[in-house]
Amino acid sequence: MIDPENGTQVDLRDVMSQYDEMGLRPQGFVFLYSVVDKSEVADNGTLSNFFRMMSMRYEMEHHKRVFISKKDAEDVALIRFEMGWFGDWDGMAKLIETIEDDIRTTLETFIQAGSIEQMPHMEFMFANREAVEDIGLESEIAAEDEDIF
């Protein structure tokens, strides 16, 4: 994983350990893959089929978003594939590593075979289905409430 603030490599399990120590376990995670490719606008493109299949294999939620813009009077299509998984914390790190490796290996094979021309850009983030209260703020409010009564 790459730290978005300074661009350095960070270890997934170290990040998860820090979340755990703070009592802020995410409820899931999201992989985002982006590619500029007009052939992927339709739902039967190589990447469209692949990411849909991966989502089914790993029981992930799947969304495909298509953004069209003009560049020099020509349509440019940015396609974003979003795959989210929500479940138990235990085993989450291994699942993330397995999915990422499976996707990366297959995409590299697609490139070598000429099935796709470019490697999609990948982003990763932890996610929650519902809002998680700020634990520090919650304890401060509780202490203030005790002072009032």
C-alpha positions as CSV (number, residue, x, y, z in Angstrom):
1,M,0.0,0.0,0.0
2,I,1.1,3.6,-0.7
3,D,0.6,6.3,1.9
4,P,-1.4,9.0,0.1
5,E,0.2,11.8,2.2
6,N,3.8,11.2,1.4
7,G,3.8,8.5,-1.3
8,T,5.8,6.0,0.7
9,Q,5.1,2.2,0.9
10,V,3.3,1.1,4.0
11,D,2.6,-2.4,5.2
12,L,-1.1,-3.4,5.2
13,R,-0.8,-5.4,8.4
14,D,1.0,-2.5,10.2
15,V,-1.9,-0.1,9.2
16,M,-4.5,-2.6,10.3
17,S,-2.6,-3.1,13.6
18,Q,-2.7,0.7,14.2
19,Y,-6.5,0.8,13.5
20,D,-6.9,-2.1,15.9
21,E,-4.9,-0.4,18.7
22,M,-7.0,2.7,18.3
23,G,-10.2,0.7,18.4
24,L,-11.2,1.8,15.0
25,R,-11.6,-1.4,13.0
26,P,-12.9,-0.7,9.5
27,Q,-16.0,-2.7,8.5
28,G,-14.5,-3.5,5.1
29,F,-12.5,-2.2,2.2
30,V,-12.7,-1.0,-1.4
31,F,-10.6,-1.5,-4.5
32,L,-10.8,1.2,-7.1
33,Y,-9.4,0.5,-10.6
34,S,-9.4,3.3,-13.2
35,V,-8.5,3.2,-16.9
36,V,-8.9,5.5,-19.9
37,D,-10.3,3.2,-22.6
38,K,-13.3,3.7,-24.9
39,S,-13.6,0.0,-25.5
40,E,-14.6,-0.5,-21.8
41,V,-17.7,1.9,-22.0
42,A,-19.9,-1.1,-23.0
43,D,-20.6,-3.7,-20.3
44,N,-19.0,-6.5,-22.4
45,G,-15.4,-5.2,-22.4
46,T,-12.5,-7.4,-21.1
47,L,-12.1,-5.4,-17.9
48,S,-15.8,-5.1,-17.3
49,N,-16.2,-8.8,-17.5
50,F,-13.1,-9.5,-15.4
51,F,-14.0,-7.1,-12.5
52,R,-17.6,-8.4,-12.4
53,M,-16.3,-11.9,-12.2
54,M,-13.8,-11.0,-9.5
55,S,-16.6,-9.4,-7.5
56,M,-18.7,-12.5,-7.7
57,R,-15.7,-14.8,-6.8
58,Y,-14.9,-12.9,-3.6
59,E,-18.5,-11.8,-2.8
60,M,-17.8,-8.2,-3.2
61,E,-20.2,-5.3,-4.2
62,H,-19.4,-4.1,-7.7
63,H,-20.0,-0.8,-9.4
64,K,-18.8,0.5,-12.7
65,R,-18.7,4.2,-13.4
66,V,-18.1,5.8,-16.8
67,F,-17.0,9.4,-17.1
68,I,-16.9,11.0,-20.6
69,S,-15.2,14.2,-21.4
70,K,-13.9,16.1,-24.4
71,K,-10.3,16.5,-25.3
72,D,-9.4,18.1,-28.6
73,A,-13.0,17.6,-29.8
74,E,-12.8,13.9,-29.1
75,D,-14.6,11.8,-26.5
76,V,-12.3,10.5,-23.7
77,A,-13.7,7.7,-21.5
78,L,-12.5,7.2,-17.9
79,I,-13.9,4.0,-16.5
80,R,-13.8,3.3,-12.8
81,F,-14.5,-0.2,-11.4
82,E,-15.3,-0.2,-7.7
83,M,-15.3,-3.4,-5.6
84,G,-16.2,-3.3,-2.0
85,W,-16.3,-6.0,0.7
86,F,-17.7,-5.8,4.2
87,G,-17.4,-8.4,6.9
88,D,-15.4,-9.7,9.8
89,W,-12.1,-8.1,10.8
90,D,-10.5,-11.4,11.5
91,G,-9.1,-12.7,8.2
92,M,-9.5,-9.4,6.4
93,A,-5.8,-8.8,5.8
94,K,-5.3,-12.2,4.2
95,L,-8.4,-11.6,2.0
96,I,-7.2,-8.2,0.9
97,E,-3.8,-9.7,0.0
98,T,-5.3,-12.6,-1.8
99,I,-7.7,-10.5,-3.9
100,E,-5.0,-7.9,-4.8
101,D,-2.6,-10.6,-5.9
102,D,-5.3,-12.4,-7.9
103,I,-6.3,-9.2,-9.7
104,R,-2.7,-8.1,-10.3
105,T,-1.6,-11.4,-11.7
106,T,-4.6,-11.6,-14.0
107,L,-4.1,-8.0,-15.3
108,E,-0.4,-8.7,-16.0
109,T,-1.5,-11.8,-18.0
110,F,-4.0,-9.7,-19.9
111,I,-1.3,-7.2,-20.8
112,Q,1.2,-9.9,-21.9
113,A,-1.5,-11.5,-24.0
114,G,-2.5,-8.2,-25.6
115,S,-6.1,-8.4,-24.2
116,I,-5.7,-4.9,-22.6
117,E,-3.2,-2.2,-23.6
118,Q,-2.6,-0.5,-20.2
119,M,-2.5,-1.5,-16.6
120,P,-5.5,0.1,-14.7
121,H,-4.6,2.5,-11.9
122,M,-5.4,0.9,-8.5
123,E,-6.4,2.6,-5.3
124,F,-7.3,1.0,-2.0
125,M,-9.1,2.2,1.0
126,F,-10.8,0.9,4.1
127,A,-14.5,1.6,4.4
128,N,-17.5,1.5,6.7
129,R,-21.1,0.8,5.9
130,E,-22.3,3.1,8.6
131,A,-20.9,6.1,10.4
132,V,-18.4,5.3,13.1
133,E,-18.6,7.7,16.0
134,D,-15.5,9.6,17.0
135,I,-14.5,7.7,20.2
136,G,-12.5,10.5,21.7
137,L,-15.2,13.1,21.1
138,E,-17.8,10.7,22.5
139,S,-15.9,10.2,25.8
140,E,-15.5,14.0,26.1
141,I,-19.2,14.6,25.7
142,A,-20.0,11.8,28.3
143,A,-17.6,13.5,30.8
144,E,-19.3,16.9,30.2
145,D,-22.7,15.3,30.8
146,E,-21.5,13.9,34.1
147,D,-20.3,17.4,35.2
148,I,-23.8,18.9,34.4
149,F,-25.6,16.5,36.6
